[in-house]
């Protein structure tokens, strides 16, 4: 029978529509102002923490709507922006540096929708704003590390060439000073050093019977080190942003030693701040079993060893010399321990450190191997009226286990919670930062075009959409109503898919949605005009409907396919706003092809299918 769908096809379309309505619905509920509290590495949120926050807010007479725990984080919701900002300051002062406190926007999605995984669509910086970080990179430390490396290499070079020196020391201005006993030795050393490296300016001092060499890194070398450090930091930050799943993020250099990071539509600002700001890595140390026999915890450790502590405070004496560092780690992913089922991080090792790691673990089967998590933070202290920055290392023994066999290119780290395993794997995949970094500015970025311009833009979209709907209704009467209904379903499905994939909606993305709406209507116009043509050729109503949909389908597919190819190319080679436009365009093309052909035809079949229609009016 013409124009009749089987029952299963109607049920399938109904299921698609239901799923679309469910996952598009969270965008209708809006958001609450919120403050998010996230513990730093090695700390956990407890009932005491929550009670402390409640008491602090109560003492300051700050009103809040609700406090809820989510994945080892606390979310405090507010109705008033002044209460939100004041609460952040109060909570930060009360909890101290062991907790990250950040402003956030929390969706008001009902619990049953959240249980189904339905989340609202993220909005970009030009629509809702986002988080802006200004990072300061400690490039001077990178220069000092280069001097330290050259210091050892030059000293070894002089020893290999049997050139005796009296004193070998570093200066405060990125240089090295070497004292000799006589002029002849001085000349030999000068020739040896100049032949070894051209990165130094070498100055000879023979005044007052002194024989000295001053070595200073050339200015262009220092600048190259600083530029390289900034570039490596930006690469690592981009990797971390990608791991966070933030779309259309901005990571760009500002000045000599600053980097700007903008995260549009970010939902978890506290975790973003925690992940982006960490200078973290791993070190693997062998247990000093023999020395620990007579050593007392907390006492001065024997030479070449150091006390490391687990979360519960249990001490272990490990050798200072690491047998593997985070630089040799090529990959990491979250898994589970085969024996206990607890979370674990599966680590892959490569590069120059792999062979030494294999050899050392083979020679120490039966000994304990400790995994030390090292996080570097930059603290500011006021000394003599000036702000002085100092790097502070937090070292935590996160795992210690017996070496059962020689460890190869892949092994696992256990003893972590789920959140800790996820964060550690993320940091190891993204790479450790090459230098310490401080977040010197954190603020919420308002919409770049202003709220009034955005309001007018949305009004223009609504007016344009309303005129299209009205035109279809007037020109095609009943079929216009069907087309408008399919158009609304198309918009619902488009929003649902954008919400599901976690896309960030920007103004270019909105332009893609408007273009999609026009293309969806265009497909219906092709179908309806073809039906009218079939009626003019003397076909019956049922045959005209069938022929209209069948004959217009090839034209619709051709037109949409070529546009889809262009959209894919834009997404592949474009950046920022271009990608935002391409994403909504490509998804919109797919949904419009479904609703303008299958969806529209399903509604037409329900109204006219299987009936004897004497007269079919398609338009005026």
Secondary structure, 3 states (H helix, E strand, C coil): CCCCCCHHHHHHHHHHHHHHHHHHHHHHCCEEEEEEEEECCCCCCCHHHHHHHHHHHHHCCCCCCEEEECCCEEEEEECCHHHHHHHHHHHHHHHHHHEEEEEEEEECCCHHHHHCCCCCCEECCCCCCEEEEEEEECHHHHHHHHHHHHHHHHHHHHHHCCCCCCEEEECCCCEEEEEECCHHHHHHHHHHHHHHCCCEEEEEECHHHCEEEEEEECHHHHHHHHHHHHHHHHHHHHHHHHHHCCCCCEEEEECCCEEEEEEECCCCHHHHHHHHHCEEEEEEEEECHHHHCCCCCCCCCCCCEEEEECCCCCEEEEEEEEEEEHHHEEEEEEEECCCCCCEEEEEEECCCHHHHHHHHHHHCCCCEEEEEEEEEEEEEEEECCEEEEEEEEEEEEEEEEECCCCCCCEEEECCCCHHHHHHHHHHHHHCCCCCCEEEEEEEEECCCCCHHHHHHHHHHHHHHHHHHHHHHHHHHHHHHHHHHHHHHHHHHHHHHHHHHCCCEECHHHHHHHHHHHHHHHHHHHHHHHHHHHHHHCCCCHHHHHHHHHHHHHHHHHHHHHHHHHHHHHHHHHCCCHHHHHHHHHHHHHHHHHHHHHHHHHHHHHHHHCCCCCCCCCCCC
